[in-house]
Each structure stands twice: as C-alpha cells, then as structure tokens.
Amino acid sequence: MRAKVMIILGSGSDLKIAEKCIDKLEELKIPYDFKISSAHRTHQKVKYDVIEGTRKGIEVFIAIAGLAAHLPGVIASFTHRPVIGVPVESKLDGLDALYSCTQMPFPAPVATVGIDRGDNAAILAAQIIGTYDKDMREKIHNLRVSYKNKVYDSEKEILDKLNGDYIQKDFIPYDYEEIEDNDNGNFNVEPLSPEECPDIALILGSNSDMTIAKKTSKLFDRMKISYDLTVLSPIRHPKKFQEHMIKMKNAKLFIGVSGLSSQVTGSIAGSSERVVIGVPCDIELVGNDSLLSMVSMPTGAPVATVGINNGKNCAILAGEILAISNKKIEKELTRLKYKTANL
C-alpha cells in the first residue's frame, strides 16, 4: 500500500489528537504515514519529510500543532498538495493555534478544522481523496449515515426515558426512513450530470461578499477550473438553496463565502458529502464570528476554513485538491503557486 496521507505532529504531546485522526483513517482504510517534527526545532526535517512525501505520492498532509502552530504553514510552503491544519488547545483556549493555522498569506493556504478535531481532519482528507475516488465517496456516505442514525437512535432512547405528565411522545408520528427517502420529493429539480456540472459550486451568502468571491473566481480562470457562482442565502431562501444543492450535486467541491454566523457553509456541509471550503468574511466582530462558526463543525461535517476575507487562498486550496487527479490543473497551479512564492 502506498501512503496517501501524512500526519505530522509538532510535538509528541499532541498524540491524543492524532489518535482521533488515526482511528478515522483506519476506519476508512486510508493508508497513511506518521511523523513528529517541529517547525521551529527540526525545520530541516519538516522540509525533507514534506518534499519527499510529495515526491512519493502523498496526496494530503495533516498537520497537528498548538501554541503558535506554525507547522501547518511551514508544510504548506513546501508542497502543492492540500494541507489540513488541526489547531490544538494548549493556551488561550486554542485560539492562538487556530488563528495561526487559518491566517496564512497567499499562496500557502491551510485547510483548518476545529480545535482538537483530529477526527474531522481525517474525514476531510477522505473527502479530498473522494474527489476522484468513487469507492472513497461510498465510505464517506456510509460514515455519514452512521452519524445520522446515531441522532435518530438517541432521540428514541431519550424519549423512552422521559416520563413527564404532559409530554406528547407521538405528537408528530413519523418513520425515520421516510424522512430521508422523501426529502428530495419536494423539489422540482434534477442534478446536472457529471459532464454538465462545473468542478466547483461557489455560493455566496450575500452580494456584499462578491468582492471576496471575485478574487477567488479570477484565480479559477487562471487555473482553468470550471465553476458556478451563485448568491443564495439558506436563511432567506431555504427552498431555493436546497434546489441549488440538488442541481450542483455532482460538483467536485463546494465553496461557501459568507460573514456573520456563516450559515452558508454549515448548510452546504449538511446537504453534501463533498469537500466544503469556507471563506469567512469581515462584516461584524472583525470576522471572528464568521471564522469560529465555520471552523467549529461537528464530527462528520468538516469545513476546510481559510483566513478571513482570503478568497485567493481559497482558490489555491481548491486548485491543490483538484490537481491531485488533474495534471492540467496541477501544471497551472504549480506555475502560479511557486512563481508567486518565489521558490
């Protein structure tokens, strides 16, 4: 087996977080490599591992680090493969590591997941591999179904235990399977075929996000990546949003650009099993509300979050993901990334 994922820890003290990641990679049967290497204390080792790993076919790097958490960024500087950052809670409730992972300069994006979410890092890696691997998409689907069933089972279990005098346990009787089977029956729309569907579905929560989205789409044009750009709020237009998600079902990945509570990315992640990249926008609270809402997703529904207003890094990350299986995109991506970085 050839390793497809390389896990790199900044310190052995981060092993518990790495174990969450390892458990999920084992469950999904994804071959992986494991390293411990510090961005500050063993810089040359990090460089060697990443360059050699890229040369030998590593498709996704997962970097786990706390405190200043420079490790994911250092890895991103030496490869054109996607880097997933897992910030670890050590000081400042992990926010120092979270900001360090997300707020990367162009063109070195880090696809950041929630603090201590090694499990979501592994699932995101699987989704990235699933952009070209049908069998992996099936494994992700089965995993998502298991998480869904846990919610249904927990409701049944708790209802059985509740014995209040006024609780109406059968107020809305339903069959769980019917809910899933009939969900798409309310919409008069069909998915675009894989041949018709663009590679990327780019969804904005508001027209005010267009400036950020244009930075993203401009780089897609340079990398020759097909995309659809739509302004559609899942809160203001929930039915239209669901119809659009059905239509774009065969997109290879989704991008949500939004501010405030960032319901766009959460709604996408709840509606699709594909990779979701999130670009938080600075509307209120210096964009912190949007950033924290995007990145802090529950197990099974990760959002690969980049820095606030950083539409350009979002485009590079999307290019890195698609370039794994597309040599033409890889050629344009590496020309853009390495020329800009002057490496």
N, C-alpha and C positions, 0 to 999 in steps of 0.2 A: 504493500500500500504506500502511495506517495502522500505525504502530509499536505493538506490543503490549507490548514490554519496554523499559525504560530502564535502561541501565548507567550508574552514576555512580561514578567513581574519586575517591578522596580526594586522589590525587597522581599525576602522570604516571609516577612511578617504579613504580607498580603495573601498568603496561601489560602486562607478561608474563603476569600472572594474568588480566587482562581478555581477552587474546588466546585463552586457553583457552576462555573463555566465548563469545567471538565465533565461534570455529571451530565450536562445537557449535550455536549459534543459526543459523549459516549452513547447517550440515549438515541441521538440522531445518527450515530455511526459515521461520524466525520473524522477522518484521520487528522491528527494534529501533532505539533511539536511543542516543546515546553522549555523555556529559558528563564533564568533570573539574571537580570543585567540592569545596572543603574545608569541613568542618563548622565549623572554627574561624577560617579566614581569609576565606572567602566565604560566610558564613552566609546572607545575604540571597539570594544566587544559588541556594543549595540550596533554600531555601524557595520561590523563584519557580519553579524547574525542576520541583519535585515537585507544587506546586499546579496549575501549568499542565499538566503531564504528566497528572495525574489528570483534569483537566477535559477534556483532548483524547483521553482513552480509553486511556491506559497501564494495563495490567492487572497487571503485575508490575514491581517495582523491584528491581534487583540492585545492591547497594552493596558496593564493594571497598575495604577500608581496613586499615591496620596500626596499630601502636602503640596509642594509646588507643582508636582505632576507634570514634569517636562518630558517624561519618557514618550508619551504618545506623539508629541510634536517632533521630537528628535527622530523617531521612527518614520514619521510622515515625510521628513526631509530627505530620506534615503531610498524611497520607493515610490512607484506609481501605482501600487496596489492599495486598496482601501484599508485604512487603519481605524479600528474601533477603540475608543478610549473608555475605560472604566475608572471613574474617579473613586477614590477610597476615603471613607470618613476617618480622619485622624485628628485634625484640628479644625476649628471654625465650622463644625458640622459637615465637613467635606466640601464646603463651597469654594475654598481655595483651590482644591483639585479640580472641581467642576469647571470653574472659570478658566483655569489653565488649559484644560482639555478643549473647551469649546472656542475660546477666543484666539484662534490661530490666524496668522497672517496668510494672505494669498501668496502662492498657490499650494498650501500644505494643510488641507482640511483634516480634521479628526471627527469621525462619526461617533459622537458622545452619547452614551446611555446614562441611566440614572446612577446616583451614588450607590456603590456596592452592588450594582446589578450585573454580576458576572453571568447570571443565567440569561438575561436579555442580550448580553453581548454574544453569547453562543447562538442564540436564536437569530439574531441579526446576521451573524456570519452565515448561518444556514440559508437565510433568505437571499443573501447576496449570491451564494452558490446556486440557489434555486432560480436565479435569473436565466440560467441556461440549462439547468438540470431538472428534468421532469420528475425523476424519482425523488429528488430532494423536496420538490414542491409537495409531493404526496406525503412525505414525512412531516412537513410543516403543517399541512392540513390536518393530519391525524392528531398532532400535538395540540393544535388549536381546538379541535373537537373535544379533546380530553379536558382542557381548561374550561370549556363551555359546560360540559357535563358536570364538572365539579360545582359550578354555580347552581345548576338545577338541583343537584343532589343535596347541596347544603340547604337550599330553600325547603325541600321536602323534609329533611331531617329536623330543621328548626321548627317548622310548622307542626310536626308531630309532637314536639316537646311543649309547645305553647298551649296553655290551658286556661286562658282568660275567659271570663264570663261573657265578654262581648265580642270576642274575635270571631270573624266570619271566614272560616277557612276555605269555604267553597264559593266565596263571593264572585270570583271570576274563574269558573272551571275551564281548564284547557289541557290540551295534550302538548307536551314539550316538542315532540317531533313535528306536529302540525305547524307550530310556530315557525320552525326552520324551513319546512317544505313550502309553506305558503307565502313566505316573506317577499319573494320576487313577483308573486302573482298580482300585487297591487300596482305594478308599473308597466306601462305600455312602451317598453324599450328593449332592444336586443343588444348584446355586446357586439362591438366591432370584431371582425375576425382578426386573428393574429397578424395576417398580412396587411390588413387595413389600419390596424391600431398603431399609433405612434409609440416609440420606445418609452417616452416619458409623459405622464399626465401631471402638469403643473397647475396647481389650484391655489388661487389667492382668496383670502377671506374678505378682502375689500379692495376697491380701486386705489385706496391710499397706499397699498402695498406694491403698486405697479412699478415704482422706481427700482425697488429691490429686484423684482421679477425680471425687469429688462436687463439687468446686469447678468442674471442667470441665463436668459434666453440668448443673449448675444454670444456667450461662450458656447452654447449648444450649436449655434450656427457655425462657429469656427471649427468645432469638433465634428460637424456633420451628423449631429444627433437629431432625430425627428422628435417633435414634442407637440403637445396640445396645451394651450394656455387658456385657462378659464377663471373668471371671477365668480365665486359662488360660495355663499356662507351657509354652512349646515344648520345654523341657528335661525337665520331669516328665511331660508328657502330649503327646509329639510327634505321635501319630496323631490325637488329638482336636483338636490345634492345626491340623493340616493340613486336617482335615474342616471346621473352622470357617472357615478361609480360603477353602475351596471354596464353602461356603454364602454367605459375605459377598463373593463375587467382584464383585458389581455395586455395592458401596458406592462412593460418590464419593471418599472418602478414608479412611485408617486412622490411628488414634492408638495409640501404644504408651506405657504408663506403667509404668516399672519402675526398679529400682535395681540395684546391683552391676554385673555385666558387661553388663546391658541386652540380653540375648539376644532379648527380645520384639521390639524394633524391627528388629533385624537379620533375624530370621526373617520378619517381615512384608515387609520390603523384598526379601527373596529370593523371596517367594511371590507378590507382587503388583507390577504396574506402575503402580499408582495412587500418589498423594501419600501419604507416610508422615510424620506428625508425631511427634516423640519428646519425652516429658517425663521427664527423669532425676530419680530420687528419692534423697534423702539417707538411705542406710542405713549405708554404711561410707565412710571416707575423705572425709567431708563431701560426698558425692555426686560427687566428681571422677571416680571410676572409671566411674560410670554416664554422666556427661556426655561423657567422652572416647570411650567405647565407642560411644555413639550417633552422635556427630558425625563421627567419623573413618571414614567409609564409603568403599568403593572406587568407582571411576568406574562410573556407570550405576545405582547403587542409593543415591541420597541419602536422608538422613533430615533433615527440617526440624526442627532441635533448638531448643527454647526453654530457658529458665532452669531451674535445679534447683528442683524442687517447684512450679513455676509452672503449675499446671493452668489458672488463669484466663487467662493469656496464650495458652495452647494453644487455648482455646475461641475467643478473639478471632481468632487466626490462622486457625483453621478457618472462622470466620464470614467473614473477609475473602476467603478463597478461594472459598467458595460464593456470596458476594454478587456476584461478577463477573457471574454469569449469572442471579441470582435477586433481583429488585427488592424482594420482601418481606423477605428476609433482610437485604438492604442497608439497608433502612429501619430495621429493629430494631438492626442493627449500628451504624450511624452515630449513632443516638439514644443507644445505650449507650456507645460509644467517646467521642464528643465531649462528652457530658454529664459523664462521669466525669473526662475530661481537662480540663474547664472551658475549652474553646477557643471 
